[in-house]
Amino acid sequence: MLGELEREGSFVVCDLEAGVGTLLRLEKDQVDVVLVLTEPSVKSLETARRALEIASPVSRVVVVANKVRGEEDLAAIRAVVGDRELLVVPDDPAVADADREGTAPIDVAPAAPAVKAIVALAGRLQTPSFV
């Protein structure tokens, strides 16, 4: 199905279920980049470690660290992901506030640090040099 969506100069972003099940079926050259999302919790970092082991041989991997509260969280993430490319989305109460209100954070808090980080990530995904 993804092959039907692919066009020259287009981007297809798939949000897969948490865990590594889908990655186990990934074959070389099926994707250009795998984004591994993690949070600074033990469970999330263990899943990220397994995802990195599976995806690294078949694709470029970029880690997105979400809900990062400071240097301690960043150090815990770096201990697992090593020197891989890392994009950081800070923990931000504006995101939780928007979620409680049922609104998109970008609509109610466009200047919030997490929103700025996500907008920057979206911009990077659209650059030809990213893929």
N, C-alpha and C positions, 0 to 999 in steps of 0.2 A: 504494500500500500504506500509506503513512504517513497518508493521509486516513482510512483505516479505524481507525487507532489513536487518532486525535485525538478527544478528548472535552473538554467544558467543564471547565476547572480541571485538566486533565492536562498532563503534560510528556512529550515524546518527545525523547530525546537520541540522536543518531546519531554513532557513531564512524566517520568516513570514512577512506579510505586516505590516506596522506601524499601531498602534492602538491596540484595545483589542478584536476585533471581533473573531479571532481564539481562543483566550484564553477562551472565553465564552463557547466554545464547548469542552474544555479540561476536561477530567475526571481523577479521581484519578488513579494512577498507569499507565497512558498512557505514561508518560515521567519521566525520572529520575531527570532532572534539567531544569528549565526555566531560560534563560538569559534575563533579562529585560534591554534593552539598553536605555540610556537617555542622553540628553545633558543638560547643565545648563540654559535652557530657561524655562520660565513659562509654555508654551504650552507643551514642552517635559516632564517636571517634573509632570505636571498634568496627562498626559497619563501614565507615569511611576507609579504614585500613584494608578491609577485605575488598571493597570496591576498587581501591587503587591497585591491589594485586591482580585483580581480574582484568581491569580495563587498560592498564598501562601497556601490556604487550600488544594490544590491538588498536589503540587510538591515542591521540594526544589527550592528556588529562589536565584539567584545571580544577582546582579546589575552591569552592565558595564556602567560607566560614560565616555562619549566621549567628546572630545574638551574641557577639563577642563583647565582653564587658571590660576588657582591659588587657594589660600585658600578661597577666597570669593565664588567662584564657588563650591568648595568642601563643604563648609558650607551649601550652598543652597541645594545641593544634599542630604547631610546628614539630613537636616531638613525634607526631604520627605521620605527617605529610612530608617531612623533610624539606628539601629545597624546591619542591614542585611549585609551579605558579599558583599563587594564593590571592584570592580576592576576598576582602573582609567587609561584612555588613555588621555594623555595630548594633548592640542591643539598644533598643530605642522605645521608650514608652509611647511615642506617637503611633507606632505600629499597633500596639495592643489597644490603645484608645480607639483608633480607627476600626479595628476588628470588632470591638464591643459595640460600636455604633453602626456596624454593617456598611462601612464606607471604605473606599480605597485610600490608603495612606497618602498617595500622591495628590488626591483631590482635597484633602483637609490639612495636610502638613507637608507641602512640597519642599520646604527648606529643612525638614528633619534630616538628621545625619543618615539614618538608614535609607530613607527615600533617595537621598543624593547618591548613596553607594549603589543602590539598585539601578538608578537611572544611568550611572556611569557604567555598570555592568552591561546593561542593555545596549548602550552605545558601543562598547567594545565588541559585543557579539556581532554587531553590524559592520565592523570594519573588515575589509578583505584580508588584512594581515593577521586577524585573529584566527581565522580558519586556514 
